[in-house]
Amino acid sequence: MNEYDMKILINAQALKRVSIHFGVMSQGYMVIADGRALETAKGETREFKTLDAAAKLLFKMGIADFTVKLKTSV
C-alpha cells in the first residue's frame, strides 16, 4: 500500500488498525496499516530512521491513534 492508497482509506474511514513496527533487520521503523506495510513507489517497504519520523507522517495524514510495537513476539 502506498501513501495515496492509505489517504483514500483514511478519507473513507476504512482503516481499522495502524501501527508502527521496529524492524530488527533494517534497524528502522515501518508503518503497518491493516496488516499491510506502507510502500515506496518501487514497491519496497518504506522505512523510517526514527520513530518520530514515522509518527510525523501519520499525524500529517490525519492519524493520531496508532500503536507502536518495538519487539516482535516469538
mmCIF file of the N, C-alpha and C atoms, coordinates in Angstrom:
data_MODEL
# 
_entry.id   MODEL 
# 
loop_
_atom_site.group_PDB 
_atom_site.id 
_atom_site.type_symbol 
_atom_site.label_atom_id 
_atom_site.label_alt_id 
_atom_site.label_comp_id 
_atom_site.label_asym_id 
_atom_site.label_entity_id 
_atom_site.label_seq_id 
_atom_site.pdbx_PDB_ins_code 
_atom_site.Cartn_x 
_atom_site.Cartn_y 
_atom_site.Cartn_z 
_atom_site.occupancy 
_atom_site.B_iso_or_equiv 
_atom_site.pdbx_formal_charge 
_atom_site.auth_seq_id 
_atom_site.auth_comp_id 
_atom_site.auth_asym_id 
_atom_site.auth_atom_id 
_atom_site.pdbx_PDB_model_num 
ATOM 1   N N  . MET A 1 1  ? 0.854   -1.164  0.000  1.00 0.00 ? 1  MET A N  1 
ATOM 2   C CA . MET A 1 1  ? 0.000   0.000   0.000  1.00 0.00 ? 1  MET A CA 1 
ATOM 3   C C  . MET A 1 1  ? 0.901   1.229   0.000  1.00 0.00 ? 1  MET A C  1 
ATOM 4   N N  . ASN A 1 2  ? 0.640   2.165   -0.901 1.00 0.00 ? 2  ASN A N  1 
ATOM 5   C CA . ASN A 1 2  ? 1.423   3.389   -0.911 1.00 0.00 ? 2  ASN A CA 1 
ATOM 6   C C  . ASN A 1 2  ? 0.678   4.498   -0.166 1.00 0.00 ? 2  ASN A C  1 
ATOM 7   N N  . GLU A 1 3  ? 1.303   5.668   -0.084 1.00 0.00 ? 3  GLU A N  1 
ATOM 8   C CA . GLU A 1 3  ? 0.704   6.773   0.677  1.00 0.00 ? 3  GLU A CA 1 
ATOM 9   C C  . GLU A 1 3  ? -0.647  7.194   0.107  1.00 0.00 ? 3  GLU A C  1 
ATOM 10  N N  . TYR A 1 4  ? -0.754  7.217   -1.210 1.00 0.00 ? 4  TYR A N  1 
ATOM 11  C CA . TYR A 1 4  ? -2.004  7.624   -1.864 1.00 0.00 ? 4  TYR A CA 1 
ATOM 12  C C  . TYR A 1 4  ? -3.149  6.680   -1.475 1.00 0.00 ? 4  TYR A C  1 
ATOM 13  N N  . ASP A 1 5  ? -2.884  5.365   -1.545 1.00 0.00 ? 5  ASP A N  1 
ATOM 14  C CA . ASP A 1 5  ? -3.905  4.376   -1.167 1.00 0.00 ? 5  ASP A CA 1 
ATOM 15  C C  . ASP A 1 5  ? -4.319  4.542   0.293  1.00 0.00 ? 5  ASP A C  1 
ATOM 16  N N  . MET A 1 6  ? -3.337  4.820   1.135  1.00 0.00 ? 6  MET A N  1 
ATOM 17  C CA . MET A 1 6  ? -3.619  4.975   2.559  1.00 0.00 ? 6  MET A CA 1 
ATOM 18  C C  . MET A 1 6  ? -4.489  6.211   2.807  1.00 0.00 ? 6  MET A C  1 
ATOM 19  N N  . LYS A 1 7  ? -4.221  7.290   2.088  1.00 0.00 ? 7  LYS A N  1 
ATOM 20  C CA . LYS A 1 7  ? -5.033  8.508   2.238  1.00 0.00 ? 7  LYS A CA 1 
ATOM 21  C C  . LYS A 1 7  ? -6.478  8.252   1.816  1.00 0.00 ? 7  LYS A C  1 
ATOM 22  N N  . ILE A 1 8  ? -6.666  7.472   0.749  1.00 0.00 ? 8  ILE A N  1 
ATOM 23  C CA . ILE A 1 8  ? -8.024  7.139   0.297  1.00 0.00 ? 8  ILE A CA 1 
ATOM 24  C C  . ILE A 1 8  ? -8.759  6.364   1.387  1.00 0.00 ? 8  ILE A C  1 
ATOM 25  N N  . LEU A 1 9  ? -8.071  5.393   2.000  1.00 0.00 ? 9  LEU A N  1 
ATOM 26  C CA . LEU A 1 9  ? -8.687  4.603   3.065  1.00 0.00 ? 9  LEU A CA 1 
ATOM 27  C C  . LEU A 1 9  ? -8.992  5.455   4.294  1.00 0.00 ? 9  LEU A C  1 
ATOM 28  N N  . ILE A 1 10 ? -8.114  6.398   4.590  1.00 0.00 ? 10 ILE A N  1 
ATOM 29  C CA . ILE A 1 10 ? -8.351  7.291   5.731  1.00 0.00 ? 10 ILE A CA 1 
ATOM 30  C C  . ILE A 1 10 ? -9.582  8.149   5.476  1.00 0.00 ? 10 ILE A C  1 
ATOM 31  N N  . ASN A 1 11 ? -9.683  8.721   4.277  1.00 0.00 ? 11 ASN A N  1 
ATOM 32  C CA . ASN A 1 11 ? -10.831 9.571   3.942  1.00 0.00 ? 11 ASN A CA 1 
ATOM 33  C C  . ASN A 1 11 ? -12.139 8.789   3.959  1.00 0.00 ? 11 ASN A C  1 
ATOM 34  N N  . ALA A 1 12 ? -12.067 7.510   3.615  1.00 0.00 ? 12 ALA A N  1 
ATOM 35  C CA . ALA A 1 12 ? -13.267 6.664   3.629  1.00 0.00 ? 12 ALA A CA 1 
ATOM 36  C C  . ALA A 1 12 ? -13.515 6.055   5.010  1.00 0.00 ? 12 ALA A C  1 
ATOM 37  N N  . GLN A 1 13 ? -12.656 6.376   5.961  1.00 0.00 ? 13 GLN A N  1 
ATOM 38  C CA . GLN A 1 13 ? -12.712 5.832   7.322  1.00 0.00 ? 13 GLN A CA 1 
ATOM 39  C C  . GLN A 1 13 ? -12.740 4.304   7.304  1.00 0.00 ? 13 GLN A C  1 
ATOM 40  N N  . ALA A 1 14 ? -11.906 3.729   6.429  1.00 0.00 ? 14 ALA A N  1 
ATOM 41  C CA . ALA A 1 14 ? -11.886 2.282   6.247  1.00 0.00 ? 14 ALA A CA 1 
ATOM 42  C C  . ALA A 1 14 ? -10.722 1.596   6.961  1.00 0.00 ? 14 ALA A C  1 
ATOM 43  N N  . LEU A 1 15 ? -9.788  2.356   7.517  1.00 0.00 ? 15 LEU A N  1 
ATOM 44  C CA . LEU A 1 15 ? -8.666  1.743   8.238  1.00 0.00 ? 15 LEU A CA 1 
ATOM 45  C C  . LEU A 1 15 ? -9.100  1.347   9.642  1.00 0.00 ? 15 LEU A C  1 
ATOM 46  N N  . LYS A 1 16 ? -8.789  0.125   10.014 1.00 0.00 ? 16 LYS A N  1 
ATOM 47  C CA . LYS A 1 16 ? -9.162  -0.363  11.347 1.00 0.00 ? 16 LYS A CA 1 
ATOM 48  C C  . LYS A 1 16 ? -8.006  -0.256  12.330 1.00 0.00 ? 16 LYS A C  1 
ATOM 49  N N  . ARG A 1 17 ? -6.787  -0.551  11.857 1.00 0.00 ? 17 ARG A N  1 
ATOM 50  C CA . ARG A 1 17 ? -5.650  -0.577  12.769 1.00 0.00 ? 17 ARG A CA 1 
ATOM 51  C C  . ARG A 1 17 ? -4.399  -0.042  12.071 1.00 0.00 ? 17 ARG A C  1 
ATOM 52  N N  . VAL A 1 18 ? -3.721  0.875   12.718 1.00 0.00 ? 18 VAL A N  1 
ATOM 53  C CA . VAL A 1 18 ? -2.473  1.418   12.202 1.00 0.00 ? 18 VAL A CA 1 
ATOM 54  C C  . VAL A 1 18 ? -1.436  1.294   13.303 1.00 0.00 ? 18 VAL A C  1 
ATOM 55  N N  . SER A 1 19 ? -0.256  0.807   12.943 1.00 0.00 ? 19 SER A N  1 
ATOM 56  C CA . SER A 1 19 ? 0.799   0.666   13.937 1.00 0.00 ? 19 SER A CA 1 
ATOM 57  C C  . SER A 1 19 ? 2.154   0.951   13.309 1.00 0.00 ? 19 SER A C  1 
ATOM 58  N N  . ILE A 1 20 ? 3.112   1.228   14.162 1.00 0.00 ? 20 ILE A N  1 
ATOM 59  C CA . ILE A 1 20 ? 4.499   1.410   13.751 1.00 0.00 ? 20 ILE A CA 1 
ATOM 60  C C  . ILE A 1 20 ? 5.287   0.268   14.366 1.00 0.00 ? 20 ILE A C  1 
ATOM 61  N N  . HIS A 1 21 ? 5.998   -0.490  13.529 1.00 0.00 ? 21 HIS A N  1 
ATOM 62  C CA . HIS A 1 21 ? 6.788   -1.625  13.994 1.00 0.00 ? 21 HIS A CA 1 
ATOM 63  C C  . HIS A 1 21 ? 8.268   -1.318  13.824 1.00 0.00 ? 21 HIS A C  1 
ATOM 64  N N  . PHE A 1 22 ? 9.050   -1.795  14.763 1.00 0.00 ? 22 PHE A N  1 
ATOM 65  C CA . PHE A 1 22 ? 10.505  -1.682  14.655 1.00 0.00 ? 22 PHE A CA 1 
ATOM 66  C C  . PHE A 1 22 ? 11.011  -2.891  13.891 1.00 0.00 ? 22 PHE A C  1 
ATOM 67  N N  . GLY A 1 23 ? 11.750  -2.653  12.817 1.00 0.00 ? 23 GLY A N  1 
ATOM 68  C CA . GLY A 1 23 ? 12.327  -3.739  12.028 1.00 0.00 ? 23 GLY A CA 1 
ATOM 69  C C  . GLY A 1 23 ? 13.738  -4.039  12.506 1.00 0.00 ? 23 GLY A C  1 
ATOM 70  N N  . VAL A 1 24 ? 13.930  -5.195  13.109 1.00 0.00 ? 24 VAL A N  1 
ATOM 71  C CA . VAL A 1 24 ? 15.231  -5.551  13.688 1.00 0.00 ? 24 VAL A CA 1 
ATOM 72  C C  . VAL A 1 24 ? 16.302  -5.634  12.600 1.00 0.00 ? 24 VAL A C  1 
ATOM 73  N N  . MET A 1 25 ? 15.972  -6.257  11.489 1.00 0.00 ? 25 MET A N  1 
ATOM 74  C CA . MET A 1 25 ? 16.959  -6.433  10.427 1.00 0.00 ? 25 MET A CA 1 
ATOM 75  C C  . MET A 1 25 ? 17.342  -5.108  9.770  1.00 0.00 ? 25 MET A C  1 
ATOM 76  N N  . SER A 1 26 ? 16.395  -4.218  9.619  1.00 0.00 ? 26 SER A N  1 
ATOM 77  C CA . SER A 1 26 ? 16.668  -2.943  8.946  1.00 0.00 ? 26 SER A CA 1 
ATOM 78  C C  . SER A 1 26 ? 17.105  -1.856  9.924  1.00 0.00 ? 26 SER A C  1 
ATOM 79  N N  . GLN A 1 27 ? 16.923  -2.099  11.217 1.00 0.00 ? 27 GLN A N  1 
ATOM 80  C CA . GLN A 1 27 ? 17.219  -1.110  12.255 1.00 0.00 ? 27 GLN A CA 1 
ATOM 81  C C  . GLN A 1 27 ? 16.466  0.191   12.003 1.00 0.00 ? 27 GLN A C  1 
ATOM 82  N N  . GLY A 1 28 ? 15.210  0.062   11.584 1.00 0.00 ? 28 GLY A N  1 
ATOM 83  C CA . GLY A 1 28 ? 14.361  1.219   11.336 1.00 0.00 ? 28 GLY A CA 1 
ATOM 84  C C  . GLY A 1 28 ? 12.916  0.879   11.650 1.00 0.00 ? 28 GLY A C  1 
ATOM 85  N N  . TYR A 1 29 ? 12.042  1.812   11.382 1.00 0.00 ? 29 TYR A N  1 
ATOM 86  C CA . TYR A 1 29 ? 10.626  1.658   11.695 1.00 0.00 ? 29 TYR A CA 1 
ATOM 87  C C  . TYR A 1 29 ? 9.820   1.591   10.410 1.00 0.00 ? 29 TYR A C  1 
ATOM 88  N N  . MET A 1 30 ? 8.702   0.866   10.450 1.00 0.00 ? 30 MET A N  1 
ATOM 89  C CA . MET A 1 30 ? 7.807   0.792   9.299  1.00 0.00 ? 30 MET A CA 1 
ATOM 90  C C  . MET A 1 30 ? 6.373   0.962   9.764  1.00 0.00 ? 30 MET A C  1 
ATOM 91  N N  . VAL A 1 31 ? 5.565   1.555   8.900  1.00 0.00 ? 31 VAL A N  1 
ATOM 92  C CA . VAL A 1 31 ? 4.154   1.785   9.195  1.00 0.00 ? 31 VAL A CA 1 
ATOM 93  C C  . VAL A 1 31 ? 3.351   0.612   8.635  1.00 0.00 ? 31 VAL A C  1 
ATOM 94  N N  . ILE A 1 32 ? 2.502   0.025   9.485  1.00 0.00 ? 32 ILE A N  1 
ATOM 95  C CA . ILE A 1 32 ? 1.646   -1.091  9.091  1.00 0.00 ? 32 ILE A CA 1 
ATOM 96  C C  . ILE A 1 32 ? 0.190   -0.640  9.251  1.00 0.00 ? 32 ILE A C  1 
ATOM 97  N N  . ALA A 1 33 ? -0.570  -0.740  8.170  1.00 0.00 ? 33 ALA A N  1 
ATOM 98  C CA . ALA A 1 33 ? -1.994  -0.359  8.198  1.00 0.00 ? 33 ALA A CA 1 
ATOM 99  C C  . ALA A 1 33 ? -2.820  -1.572  7.800  1.00 0.00 ? 33 ALA A C  1 
ATOM 100 N N  . ASP A 1 34 ? -3.650  -2.039  8.716  1.00 0.00 ? 34 ASP A N  1 
ATOM 101 C CA . ASP A 1 34 ? -4.488  -3.226  8.489  1.00 0.00 ? 34 ASP A CA 1 
ATOM 102 C C  . ASP A 1 34 ? -3.676  -4.409  7.972  1.00 0.00 ? 34 ASP A C  1 
ATOM 103 N N  . GLY A 1 35 ? -2.489  -4.599  8.540  1.00 0.00 ? 35 GLY A N  1 
ATOM 104 C CA . GLY A 1 35 ? -1.652  -5.741  8.196  1.00 0.00 ? 35 GLY A CA 1 
ATOM 105 C C  . GLY A 1 35 ? -0.800  -5.566  6.953  1.00 0.00 ? 35 GLY A C  1 
ATOM 106 N N  . ARG A 1 36 ? -0.884  -4.427  6.301  1.00 0.00 ? 36 ARG A N  1 
ATOM 107 C CA . ARG A 1 36 ? -0.101  -4.176  5.093  1.00 0.00 ? 36 ARG A CA 1 
ATOM 108 C C  . ARG A 1 36 ? 0.885   -3.052  5.338  1.00 0.00 ? 36 ARG A C  1 
ATOM 109 N N  . ALA A 1 37 ? 2.129   -3.256  4.911  1.00 0.00 ? 37 ALA A N  1 
ATOM 110 C CA . ALA A 1 37 ? 3.171   -2.256  5.119  1.00 0.00 ? 37 ALA A CA 1 
ATOM 111 C C  . ALA A 1 37 ? 3.032   -1.109  4.123  1.00 0.00 ? 37 ALA A C  1 
ATOM 112 N N  . LEU A 1 38 ? 3.371   0.086   4.581  1.00 0.00 ? 38 LEU A N  1 
ATOM 113 C CA . LEU A 1 38 ? 3.435   1.246   3.707  1.00 0.00 ? 38 LEU A CA 1 
ATOM 114 C C  . LEU A 1 38 ? 4.629   1.058   2.785  1.00 0.00 ? 38 LEU A C  1 
ATOM 115 N N  . GLU A 1 39 ? 4.434   1.286   1.481  1.00 0.00 ? 39 GLU A N  1 
ATOM 116 C CA . GLU A 1 39 ? 5.480   1.017   0.494  1.00 0.00 ? 39 GLU A CA 1 
ATOM 117 C C  . GLU A 1 39 ? 5.903   2.284   -0.235 1.00 0.00 ? 39 GLU A C  1 
ATOM 118 N N  . THR A 1 40 ? 7.088   2.198   -0.843 1.00 0.00 ? 40 THR A N  1 
ATOM 119 C CA . THR A 1 40 ? 7.578   3.273   -1.708 1.00 0.00 ? 40 THR A CA 1 
ATOM 120 C C  . THR A 1 40 ? 6.963   3.095   -3.086 1.00 0.00 ? 40 THR A C  1 
ATOM 121 N N  . ALA A 1 41 ? 7.259   4.016   -3.994 1.00 0.00 ? 41 ALA A N  1 
ATOM 122 C CA . ALA A 1 41 ? 6.747   3.913   -5.364 1.00 0.00 ? 41 ALA A CA 1 
ATOM 123 C C  . ALA A 1 41 ? 7.306   2.675   -6.076 1.00 0.00 ? 41 ALA A C  1 
ATOM 124 N N  . LYS A 1 42 ? 8.454   2.190   -5.638 1.00 0.00 ? 42 LYS A N  1 
ATOM 125 C CA . LYS A 1 42 ? 9.066   0.992   -6.237 1.00 0.00 ? 42 LYS A CA 1 
ATOM 126 C C  . LYS A 1 42 ? 8.496   -0.299  -5.664 1.00 0.00 ? 42 LYS A C  1 
ATOM 127 N N  . GLY A 1 43 ? 7.602   -0.192  -4.687 1.00 0.00 ? 43 GLY A N  1 
ATOM 128 C CA . GLY A 1 43 ? 7.001   -1.381  -4.087 1.00 0.00 ? 43 GLY A CA 1 
ATOM 129 C C  . GLY A 1 43 ? 7.789   -1.961  -2.930 1.00 0.00 ? 43 GLY A C  1 
ATOM 130 N N  . GLU A 1 44 ? 8.817   -1.243  -2.475 1.00 0.00 ? 44 GLU A N  1 
ATOM 131 C CA . GLU A 1 44 ? 9.606   -1.697  -1.329 1.00 0.00 ? 44 GLU A CA 1 
ATOM 132 C C  . GLU A 1 44 ? 9.006   -1.116  -0.054 1.00 0.00 ? 44 GLU A C  1 
ATOM 133 N N  . THR A 1 45 ? 9.196   -1.812  1.055  1.00 0.00 ? 45 THR A N  1 
ATOM 134 C CA . THR A 1 45 ? 8.679   -1.321  2.342  1.00 0.00 ? 45 THR A CA 1 
ATOM 135 C C  . THR A 1 45 ? 9.349   -0.002  2.682  1.00 0.00 ? 45 THR A C  1 
ATOM 136 N N  . ARG A 1 46 ? 8.535   0.995   3.008  1.00 0.00 ? 46 ARG A N  1 
ATOM 137 C CA . ARG A 1 46 ? 9.084   2.301   3.381  1.00 0.00 ? 46 ARG A CA 1 
ATOM 138 C C  . ARG A 1 46 ? 9.600   2.228   4.799  1.00 0.00 ? 46 ARG A C  1 
ATOM 139 N N  . GLU A 1 47 ? 10.855  2.622   4.991  1.00 0.00 ? 47 GLU A N  1 
ATOM 140 C CA . GLU A 1 47 ? 11.482  2.561   6.302  1.00 0.00 ? 47 GLU A CA 1 
ATOM 141 C C  . GLU A 1 47 ? 11.795  3.971   6.792  1.00 0.00 ? 47 GLU A C  1 
ATOM 142 N N  . PHE A 1 48 ? 11.665  4.153   8.104  1.00 0.00 ? 48 PHE A N  1 
ATOM 143 C CA . PHE A 1 48 ? 11.951  5.428   8.749  1.00 0.00 ? 48 PHE A CA 1 
ATOM 144 C C  . PHE A 1 48 ? 13.085  5.207   9.740  1.00 0.00 ? 48 PHE A C  1 
ATOM 145 N N  . LYS A 1 49 ? 14.022  6.141   9.798  1.00 0.00 ? 49 LYS A N  1 
ATOM 146 C CA . LYS A 1 49 ? 15.155  6.002   10.705 1.00 0.00 ? 49 LYS A CA 1 
ATOM 147 C C  . LYS A 1 49 ? 14.756  6.191   12.162 1.00 0.00 ? 49 LYS A C  1 
ATOM 148 N N  . THR A 1 50 ? 13.751  7.037   12.406 1.00 0.00 ? 50 THR A N  1 
ATOM 149 C CA . THR A 1 50 ? 13.333  7.304   13.777 1.00 0.00 ? 50 THR A CA 1 
ATOM 150 C C  . THR A 1 50 ? 11.831  7.092   13.936 1.00 0.00 ? 50 THR A C  1 
ATOM 151 N N  . LEU A 1 51 ? 11.444  6.823   15.158 1.00 0.00 ? 51 LEU A N  1 
ATOM 152 C CA . LEU A 1 51 ? 10.029  6.687   15.492 1.00 0.00 ? 51 LEU A CA 1 
ATOM 153 C C  . LEU A 1 51 ? 9.308   8.014   15.265 1.00 0.00 ? 51 LEU A C  1 
ATOM 154 N N  . ASP A 1 52 ? 9.980   9.116   15.554 1.00 0.00 ? 52 ASP A N  1 
ATOM 155 C CA . ASP A 1 52 ? 9.393   10.444  15.353 1.00 0.00 ? 52 ASP A CA 1 
ATOM 156 C C  . ASP A 1 52 ? 9.046   10.688  13.893 1.00 0.00 ? 52 ASP A C  1 
ATOM 157 N N  . ALA A 1 53 ? 9.899   10.250  12.981 1.00 0.00 ? 53 ALA A N  1 
ATOM 158 C CA . ALA A 1 53 ? 9.644   10.459  11.558 1.00 0.00 ? 53 ALA A CA 1 
ATOM 159 C C  . ALA A 1 53 ? 8.407   9.688   11.105 1.00 0.00 ? 53 ALA A C  1 
ATOM 160 N N  . ALA A 1 54 ? 8.259   8.467   11.572 1.00 0.00 ? 54 ALA A N  1 
ATOM 161 C CA . ALA A 1 54 ? 7.087   7.668   11.209 1.00 0.00 ? 54 ALA A CA 1 
ATOM 162 C C  . ALA A 1 54 ? 5.822   8.276   11.809 1.00 0.00 ? 54 ALA A C  1 
ATOM 163 N N  . ALA A 1 55 ? 5.898   8.702   13.068 1.00 0.00 ? 55 ALA A N  1 
ATOM 164 C CA . ALA A 1 55 ? 4.738   9.314   13.727 1.00 0.00 ? 55 ALA A CA 1 
ATOM 165 C C  . ALA A 1 55 ? 4.362   10.628  13.053 1.00 0.00 ? 55 ALA A C  1 
ATOM 166 N N  . LYS A 1 56 ? 5.350   11.406  12.633 1.00 0.00 ? 56 LYS A N  1 
ATOM 167 C CA . LYS A 1 56 ? 5.082   12.681  11.966 1.00 0.00 ? 56 LYS A CA 1 
ATOM 168 C C  . LYS A 1 56 ? 4.308   12.458  10.669 1.00 0.00 ? 56 LYS A C  1 
ATOM 169 N N  . LEU A 1 57 ? 4.660   11.414  9.925  1.00 0.00 ? 57 LEU A N  1 
ATOM 170 C CA . LEU A 1 57 ? 3.924   11.113  8.694  1.00 0.00 ? 57 LEU A CA 1 
ATOM 171 C C  . LEU A 1 57 ? 2.468   10.764  9.005  1.00 0.00 ? 57 LEU A C  1 
ATOM 172 N N  . LEU A 1 58 ? 2.260   9.948   10.040 1.00 0.00 ? 58 LEU A N  1 
ATOM 173 C CA . LEU A 1 58 ? 0.893   9.564   10.397 1.00 0.00 ? 58 LEU A CA 1 
ATOM 174 C C  . LEU A 1 58 ? 0.082   10.781  10.837 1.00 0.00 ? 58 LEU A C  1 
ATOM 175 N N  . PHE A 1 59 ? 0.682   11.661  11.630 1.00 0.00 ? 59 PHE A N  1 
ATOM 176 C CA . PHE A 1 59 ? -0.018  12.886  12.047 1.00 0.00 ? 59 PHE A CA 1 
ATOM 177 C C  . PHE A 1 59 ? -0.369  13.741  10.838 1.00 0.00 ? 59 PHE A C  1 
ATOM 178 N N  . LYS A 1 60 ? 0.576   13.844  9.885  1.00 0.00 ? 60 LYS A N  1 
ATOM 179 C CA . LYS A 1 60 ? 0.350   14.633  8.681  1.00 0.00 ? 60 LYS A CA 1 
ATOM 180 C C  . LYS A 1 60 ? -0.814  14.071  7.859  1.00 0.00 ? 60 LYS A C  1 
ATOM 181 N N  . MET A 1 61 ? -0.983  12.754  7.909  1.00 0.00 ? 61 MET A N  1 
ATOM 182 C CA . MET A 1 61 ? -2.062  12.102  7.165  1.00 0.00 ? 61 MET A CA 1 
ATOM 183 C C  . MET A 1 61 ? -3.386  12.143  7.927  1.00 0.00 ? 61 MET A C  1 
ATOM 184 N N  . GLY A 1 62 ? -3.357  12.602  9.180  1.00 0.00 ? 62 GLY A N  1 
ATOM 185 C CA . GLY A 1 62 ? -4.581  12.711  9.955  1.00 0.00 ? 62 GLY A CA 1 
ATOM 186 C C  . GLY A 1 62 ? -4.826  11.557  10.902 1.00 0.00 ? 62 GLY A C  1 
ATOM 187 N N  . ILE A 1 63 ? -3.807  10.756  11.160 1.00 0.00 ? 63 ILE A N  1 
ATOM 188 C CA . ILE A 1 63 ? -3.943  9.632   12.086 1.00 0.00 ? 63 ILE A CA 1 
ATOM 189 C C  . ILE A 1 63 ? -3.247  9.987   13.391 1.00 0.00 ? 63 ILE A C  1 
ATOM 190 N N  . ALA A 1 64 ? -4.025  10.064  14.462 1.00 0.00 ? 64 ALA A N  1 
ATOM 191 C CA . ALA A 1 64 ? -3.468  10.390  15.772 1.00 0.00 ? 64 ALA A CA 1 
ATOM 192 C C  . ALA A 1 64 ? -3.534  9.199   16.715 1.00 0.00 ? 64 ALA A C  1 
ATOM 193 N N  . ASP A 1 65 ? -4.241  8.157   16.326 1.00 0.00 ? 65 ASP A N  1 
ATOM 194 C CA . ASP A 1 65 ? -4.414  6.980   17.179 1.00 0.00 ? 65 ASP A CA 1 
ATOM 195 C C  . ASP A 1 65 ? -3.761  5.773   16.505 1.00 0.00 ? 65 ASP A C  1 
ATOM 196 N N  . PHE A 1 66 ? -2.590  5.392   17.011 1.00 0.00 ? 66 PHE A N  1 
ATOM 197 C CA . PHE A 1 66 ? -1.875  4.243   16.464 1.00 0.00 ? 66 PHE A CA 1 
ATOM 198 C C  . PHE A 1 66 ? -1.073  3.581   17.574 1.00 0.00 ? 66 PHE A C  1 
ATOM 199 N N  . THR A 1 67 ? -0.654  2.356   17.339 1.00 0.00 ? 67 THR A N  1 
ATOM 200 C CA . THR A 1 67 ? 0.155   1.640   18.325 1.00 0.00 ? 67 THR A CA 1 
ATOM 201 C C  . THR A 1 67 ? 1.597   1.561   17.851 1.00 0.00 ? 67 THR A C  1 
ATOM 202 N N  . VAL A 1 68 ? 2.484   1.329   18.792 1.00 0.00 ? 68 VAL A N  1 
ATOM 203 C CA . VAL A 1 68 ? 3.897   1.165   18.495 1.00 0.00 ? 68 VAL A CA 1 
ATOM 204 C C  . VAL A 1 68 ? 4.332   -0.191  19.014 1.00 0.00 ? 68 VAL A C  1 
ATOM 205 N N  . LYS A 1 69 ? 4.955   -0.983  18.151 1.00 0.00 ? 69 LYS A N  1 
ATOM 206 C CA . LYS A 1 69 ? 5.441   -2.298  18.536 1.00 0.00 ? 69 LYS A CA 1 
ATOM 207 C C  . LYS A 1 69 ? 6.952   -2.311  18.351 1.00 0.00 ? 69 LYS A C  1 
ATOM 208 N N  . LEU A 1 70 ? 7.674   -2.375  19.465 1.00 0.00 ? 70 LEU A N  1 
ATOM 209 C CA . LEU A 1 70 ? 9.123   -2.321  19.428 1.00 0.00 ? 70 LEU A CA 1 
ATOM 210 C C  . LEU A 1 70 ? 9.780   -3.696  19.421 1.00 0.00 ? 70 LEU A C  1 
ATOM 211 N N  . LYS A 1 71 ? 9.046   -4.710  19.840 1.00 0.00 ? 71 LYS A N  1 
ATOM 212 C CA . LYS A 1 71 ? 9.626   -6.044  19.904 1.00 0.00 ? 71 LYS A CA 1 
ATOM 213 C C  . LYS A 1 71 ? 8.636   -7.021  19.266 1.00 0.00 ? 71 LYS A C  1 
ATOM 214 N N  . THR A 1 72 ? 9.157   -7.897  18.425 1.00 0.00 ? 72 THR A N  1 
ATOM 215 C CA . THR A 1 72 ? 8.284   -8.896  17.811 1.00 0.00 ? 72 THR A CA 1 
ATOM 216 C C  . THR A 1 72 ? 8.166   -10.097 18.727 1.00 0.00 ? 72 THR A C  1 
ATOM 217 N N  . SER A 1 73 ? 6.990   -10.681 18.784 1.00 0.00 ? 73 SER A N  1 
ATOM 218 C CA . SER A 1 73 ? 6.751   -11.860 19.626 1.00 0.00 ? 73 SER A CA 1 
ATOM 219 C C  . SER A 1 73 ? 7.210   -13.105 18.893 1.00 0.00 ? 73 SER A C  1 
ATOM 220 N N  . VAL A 1 74 ? 7.726   -14.029 19.656 1.00 0.00 ? 74 VAL A N  1 
ATOM 221 C CA . VAL A 1 74 ? 8.153   -15.297 19.060 1.00 0.00 ? 74 VAL A CA 1 
ATOM 222 C C  . VAL A 1 74 ? 7.182   -16.374 19.461 1.00 0.00 ? 74 VAL A C  1 
# 
